[in-house]
Amino acid sequence: MVTAGPGRGGITVRISTRLQLVWRDDDWRMVAPSSGDWTRSSAPVADLTGYTLFPDRG
């Protein structure tokens, strides 16, 4: 998943976070990294090529 937020100097910063989901008890559940450290699951993103945007529900 790519999220965006404000960076220094008004630049938008994008971060990709790898998420693992499992279907359990009739619902999707997110699995935490085995180390418990989410920072190792994220990386900066400079190019959105290859990512799929969620459809606009508006």
Z-matrix of the N, CA and C atoms (Angstrom, degrees):
N
C 1 1.428
C 2 1.518 1 106.46
N 3 1.349 2 115.59 1 139.23
C 4 1.457 3 120.54 2 176.15
C 5 1.522 4 108.31 3 -107.43
N 6 1.309 5 115.74 4 129.59
C 7 1.458 6 121.41 5 174.93
C 8 1.522 7 107.85 6 -119.45
N 9 1.331 8 115.59 7 155.77
C 10 1.461 9 120.90 8 -178.13
C 11 1.518 10 109.45 9 -130.05
N 12 1.314 11 114.52 10 148.87
C 13 1.456 12 120.44 11 177.99
C 14 1.519 13 109.89 12 -158.74
N 15 1.309 14 116.37 13 172.71
C 16 1.458 15 119.99 14 -177.53
C 17 1.532 16 111.87 15 -73.36
N 18 1.327 17 114.55 16 138.40
C 19 1.459 18 120.79 17 175.15
C 20 1.519 19 109.97 18 -115.93
N 21 1.290 20 116.31 19 -173.78
C 22 1.465 21 121.04 20 179.23
C 23 1.524 22 110.64 21 -63.83
N 24 1.320 23 115.52 22 143.89
C 25 1.458 24 120.70 23 176.33
C 26 1.512 25 113.97 24 69.61
N 27 1.340 26 117.61 25 20.21
C 28 1.462 27 120.36 26 178.26
C 29 1.519 28 114.57 27 77.26
N 30 1.327 29 117.57 28 10.45
C 31 1.463 30 121.79 29 179.81
C 32 1.529 31 109.23 30 -84.47
N 33 1.336 32 116.34 31 138.03
C 34 1.461 33 120.47 32 176.02
C 35 1.528 34 109.28 33 -77.91
N 36 1.318 35 115.93 34 130.40
C 37 1.465 36 122.50 35 178.17
C 38 1.523 37 108.00 36 -105.72
N 39 1.324 38 116.21 37 131.89
C 40 1.469 39 121.42 38 178.25
C 41 1.528 40 109.42 39 -116.06
N 42 1.328 41 114.72 40 136.46
C 43 1.462 42 121.47 41 -179.46
C 44 1.531 43 108.58 42 -128.49
N 45 1.312 44 116.04 43 134.49
C 46 1.455 45 121.79 44 175.11
C 47 1.522 46 108.14 45 -99.61
N 48 1.320 47 116.17 46 128.96
C 49 1.463 48 121.40 47 177.05
C 50 1.515 49 108.70 48 -121.12
N 51 1.314 50 116.17 49 126.02
C 52 1.466 51 120.94 50 179.30
C 53 1.528 52 108.18 51 -80.40
N 54 1.326 53 116.08 52 123.47
C 55 1.462 54 121.82 53 -179.50
C 56 1.518 55 109.42 54 -117.48
N 57 1.315 56 116.25 55 138.93
C 58 1.459 57 121.03 56 175.33
C 59 1.516 58 107.63 57 -112.92
N 60 1.332 59 116.04 58 127.39
C 61 1.463 60 121.76 59 178.83
C 62 1.521 61 109.55 60 -116.97
N 63 1.322 62 116.13 61 147.24
C 64 1.463 63 121.69 62 173.70
C 65 1.527 64 108.13 63 -131.09
N 66 1.324 65 115.92 64 147.18
C 67 1.451 66 121.63 65 176.28
C 68 1.518 67 107.10 66 -91.63
N 69 1.330 68 117.07 67 115.21
C 70 1.457 69 121.42 68 -177.14
C 71 1.521 70 108.97 69 -144.42
N 72 1.310 71 116.78 70 135.80
C 73 1.468 72 122.63 71 178.23
C 74 1.525 73 111.70 72 53.35
N 75 1.350 74 115.83 73 44.34
C 76 1.468 75 122.74 74 177.05
C 77 1.520 76 113.97 75 62.68
N 78 1.340 77 117.07 76 31.28
C 79 1.459 78 120.28 77 178.49
C 80 1.526 79 109.53 78 -157.56
N 81 1.332 80 115.93 79 154.90
C 82 1.460 81 121.18 80 174.74
C 83 1.519 82 109.19 81 -80.26
N 84 1.328 83 115.84 82 137.99
C 85 1.466 84 121.34 83 177.88
C 86 1.523 85 108.55 84 -132.21
N 87 1.339 86 115.69 85 139.60
C 88 1.454 87 120.55 86 177.93
C 89 1.521 88 109.29 87 -86.64
N 90 1.330 89 115.15 88 137.87
C 91 1.456 90 121.55 89 -179.95
C 92 1.528 91 108.05 90 -101.18
N 93 1.306 92 116.79 91 124.35
C 94 1.468 93 121.29 92 177.98
C 95 1.528 94 109.25 93 -70.46
N 96 1.336 95 117.31 94 151.05
C 97 1.472 96 119.42 95 175.75
C 98 1.529 97 110.11 96 -57.66
N 99 1.324 98 116.39 97 147.20
C 100 1.468 99 120.07 98 -177.38
C 101 1.528 100 111.63 99 -59.52
N 102 1.341 101 116.85 100 -29.64
C 103 1.467 102 119.98 101 179.03
C 104 1.530 103 111.85 102 -79.91
N 105 1.338 104 116.09 103 -15.52
C 106 1.455 105 120.76 104 -176.10
C 107 1.528 106 112.81 105 78.83
N 108 1.330 107 116.48 106 2.88
C 109 1.464 108 122.27 107 -176.67
C 110 1.523 109 110.48 108 -104.56
N 111 1.335 110 116.27 109 102.45
C 112 1.465 111 121.08 110 -178.99
C 113 1.518 112 112.09 111 -69.46
N 114 1.328 113 119.28 112 -23.23
C 115 1.468 114 120.59 113 -177.25
C 116 1.527 115 111.54 114 -64.35
N 117 1.287 116 117.43 115 -26.13
C 118 1.473 117 120.62 116 178.05
C 119 1.525 118 111.87 117 -79.85
N 120 1.330 119 117.21 118 -6.79
C 121 1.459 120 121.76 119 179.60
C 122 1.522 121 111.55 120 -97.92
N 123 1.331 122 117.56 121 2.43
C 124 1.461 123 121.71 122 -174.80
C 125 1.524 124 111.36 123 -120.73
N 126 1.348 125 113.92 124 152.32
C 127 1.459 126 120.29 125 177.11
C 128 1.524 127 108.72 126 -153.83
N 129 1.333 128 117.11 127 148.90
C 130 1.468 129 120.11 128 177.18
C 131 1.531 130 110.99 129 -63.63
N 132 1.318 131 116.37 130 149.38
C 133 1.462 132 122.59 131 178.43
C 134 1.521 133 108.46 132 -122.71
N 135 1.331 134 116.82 133 124.27
C 136 1.459 135 120.91 134 178.58
C 137 1.526 136 111.66 135 -101.87
N 138 1.333 137 117.25 136 -23.09
C 139 1.456 138 122.00 137 -175.43
C 140 1.525 139 109.08 138 -136.02
N 141 1.318 140 117.44 139 129.84
C 142 1.468 141 121.27 140 -177.73
C 143 1.529 142 113.26 141 -89.47
N 144 1.320 143 117.27 142 7.82
C 145 1.468 144 121.02 143 177.45
C 146 1.525 145 109.41 144 -58.86
N 147 1.324 146 116.85 145 131.15
C 148 1.459 147 121.88 146 178.77
C 149 1.515 148 114.14 147 94.72
N 150 1.333 149 117.07 148 -11.03
C 151 1.460 150 120.78 149 176.57
C 152 1.521 151 109.22 150 -92.87
N 153 1.321 152 117.45 151 151.04
C 154 1.458 153 123.50 152 178.60
C 155 1.514 154 109.38 153 -110.33
N 156 1.329 155 116.14 154 126.55
C 157 1.464 156 120.04 155 177.83
C 158 1.524 157 110.28 156 -75.13
N 159 1.330 158 116.18 157 143.19
C 160 1.453 159 120.12 158 171.17
C 161 1.527 160 107.97 159 -66.27
N 162 1.319 161 117.94 160 143.77
C 163 1.459 162 118.99 161 178.76
C 164 1.526 163 111.07 162 -65.77
N 165 1.319 164 115.41 163 146.99
C 166 1.469 165 121.87 164 178.71
C 167 1.522 166 108.39 165 -76.15
N 168 1.318 167 116.72 166 123.69
C 169 1.470 168 120.42 167 -179.13
C 170 1.511 169 111.59 168 -89.59
N 171 1.355 170 118.03 169 1.67
C 172 1.444 171 121.63 170 -177.39
C 173 1.464 172 111.64 171 -75.75
